[in-house]
């Protein structure tokens, strides 16, 4: 952020040039032209996609007074609640397993912006994972019906962590030494 001294007497557009040409600038210029109080929410990708509620009030000297409140967390809570409600609605319907898993997988994939959401069955004794259900974005090969040997994809430490109930996150299979990137390339998977 900027200190108060850095903003006093300075044009907002000079202090924060990244806002020029954005919806934020358009909303402030609209408030200045109408000379009326206004409230709007602006999602700012330049600060990690945070959301800000902006309360704008015209001042007697022709300027604007601006109160900004970070509403990212409350907005995310609202989005999460709506997402969970949509999943509950799907689960409440009488669907057969493939249809249910397809709809839930699609909703999870869309909400989390994934390319796929697979539901796996792990056979630890045989060292194989099968994919009975899944949702795959258009253009992404389906893994449904496939059987995948653990030893071909991950190091033993990943399997041990899974057995202990620990979540394992791999952001990039091409750089994580716990994975076999060639096996993942064959099934077009980059992260899990």
C-alpha positions in Angstrom: 0.0 0.0 0.0 0.8 3.6 -0.1 1.3 5.9 2.8 -1.1 8.8 3.4 1.6 11.3 2.6 2.2 9.7 -0.8 -1.5 10.2 -1.8 -2.3 13.7 -0.4 -2.4 16.3 -3.1 -1.7 13.8 -5.8 -4.0 12.7 -8.6 -5.2 9.1 -7.9 -4.3 8.2 -11.5 -0.7 9.5 -11.0 -0.4 7.6 -7.7 -1.9 4.3 -9.1 -1.5 4.4 -12.8 -2.4 0.7 -13.0 -6.1 1.7 -12.4 -6.2 3.9 -15.5 -8.5 2.3 -18.1 -10.1 -0.1 -15.7 -13.7 -0.4 -14.5 -12.6 1.3 -11.3 -11.6 4.4 -13.2 -14.9 4.3 -15.2 -16.9 4.1 -12.0 -15.1 7.0 -10.3 -15.5 9.2 -13.4 -19.2 8.3 -13.5 -19.6 9.3 -9.8 -17.7 12.6 -10.5 -19.9 13.4 -13.5 -23.2 12.6 -11.7 -22.1 14.2 -8.4 -24.0 11.5 -6.5 -22.9 8.9 -3.9 -22.1 5.6 -5.4 -21.1 2.1 -4.3 -19.4 -0.5 -6.4 -17.2 -3.6 -6.0 -14.0 -3.8 -7.9 -12.0 -7.0 -8.3 -8.3 -6.1 -8.6 -6.2 -8.7 -10.3 -3.0 -6.7 -9.6 -3.4 -7.4 -5.9 -4.0 -11.1 -6.0 -7.6 -10.9 -7.2 -8.8 -9.2 -4.1 -12.3 -7.6 -4.1 -12.9 -4.1 -2.8 -16.2 -2.4 -1.9 -15.8 1.3 -2.9 -18.0 3.9 -1.3 -17.8 7.2 -3.3 -19.1 10.5 -2.1 -18.9 13.9 -3.9 -17.2 16.6 -1.8 -18.1 20.3 -1.8 -14.9 21.3 -3.5 -15.8 19.3 -6.6 -13.7 16.3 -5.7 -14.6 12.8 -4.4 -14.2 11.1 -1.1 -13.5 7.4 -1.4 -13.8 4.8 1.3 -12.4 1.4 0.3 -13.2 -1.9 2.2 -11.6 -5.2 1.4 -14.5 -7.6 1.0 -12.5 -10.5 -0.5 -13.1 -12.9 2.4 -16.8 -12.3 2.7 -17.2 -12.5 -1.1 -15.4 -15.9 -1.0 -17.6 -17.1 1.8 -20.7 -16.2 -0.2 -19.3 -17.9 -3.3 -18.4 -21.0 -1.2 -21.9 -21.2 0.3 -23.5 -20.9 -3.1 -21.2 -23.6 -4.4 -22.0 -26.0 -1.5 -25.7 -25.3 -2.0 -25.5 -26.3 -5.6 -23.7 -29.5 -4.7 -26.4 -30.2 -2.0 -29.1 -29.7 -4.7 -27.4 -32.3 -7.0 -27.0 -34.8 -4.1 -30.7 -34.4 -3.1 -31.9 -35.6 -6.5 -32.2 -39.3 -7.2 -29.5 -39.9 -9.7 -27.6 -43.1 -10.6 -24.0 -43.1 -9.6 -22.5 -42.2 -13.0 -24.9 -39.3 -13.5 -24.4 -38.1 -9.9 -20.6 -38.2 -10.2 -20.6 -36.5 -13.6 -22.7 -33.6 -12.3 -20.8 -33.2 -9.0 -17.5 -33.5 -10.9 -18.6 -30.8 -13.4 -19.6 -28.5 -10.7 -16.3 -29.0 -8.8 -14.3 -28.6 -12.0 -16.1 -25.4 -13.0 -15.9 -23.8 -9.5 -12.2 -24.6 -9.0 -11.4 -23.9 -12.7 -10.0 -27.4 -13.3 -9.5 -29.2 -16.5 -10.7 -32.4 -14.9 -12.2 -33.9 -11.8 -11.7 -37.6 -11.4 -13.1 -39.9 -8.7 -10.6 -42.7 -8.2 -10.6 -46.1 -6.5 -7.3 -47.0 -5.0 -6.3 -50.7 -4.7 -3.3 -50.5 -2.4 -2.7 -54.3 -2.5 -2.4 -54.4 -6.3 -0.8 -51.0 -6.5 -3.3 -49.7 -9.0 -5.8 -46.8 -9.1 -8.8 -47.0 -11.4 -11.0 -44.2 -12.5 -14.7 -45.2 -12.5 -16.1 -41.7 -12.7 -14.9 -38.3 -13.8 -15.6 -35.0 -15.5 -13.3 -33.7 -18.2 -13.4 -30.3 -19.8 -13.8 -30.3 -23.6 -10.5 -31.3 -25.3 -9.1 -33.1 -22.2 -8.8 -36.8 -22.6 -11.0 -38.9 -20.3 -9.4 -41.2 -17.8 -12.6 -43.0 -17.0 -12.2 -46.8 -17.3 -8.4 -46.6 -17.0 -6.2 -48.5 -14.5 -3.0 -46.8 -13.5 0.0 -48.5 -11.7 1.1 -46.4 -8.8 4.8 -47.2 -9.4 4.5 -45.7 -12.9 3.3 -42.4 -11.5 4.5 -41.5 -8.0 7.4 -42.2 -5.6 6.7 -44.5 -2.6 6.7 -41.4 -0.3 3.5 -40.1 -2.0 1.8 -43.4 -1.4 2.9 -43.5 2.3 1.6 -40.0 2.8 -1.8 -41.1 1.3 -1.9 -44.1 3.6 -1.4 -41.8 6.6 -4.4 -39.8 5.3 -2.3 -36.8 4.3 -3.1 -34.7 1.3 -0.4 -34.5 -1.4 -0.4 -31.6 -3.7 1.7 -31.5 -6.8 1.7 -28.2 -8.6 3.7 -29.4 -11.6 4.5 -33.0 -12.4 7.3 -31.9 -14.7 9.3 -30.4 -11.8 8.2 -32.4 -8.8 10.7 -35.2 -8.2 8.0 -37.3 -6.5 6.4 -37.9 -9.9 7.2 -39.6 -13.2 6.5 -36.8 -15.6 6.5 -39.1 -18.7 3.6 -41.1 -17.3 1.6 -38.0 -16.6 2.3 -36.6 -20.1 0.7 -39.8 -21.6 -2.6 -39.0 -19.8 -2.3 -35.1 -20.2 -2.1 -34.4 -16.5 0.1 -31.6 -15.1 -1.0 -31.2 -11.5 -3.0 -32.9 -8.8 
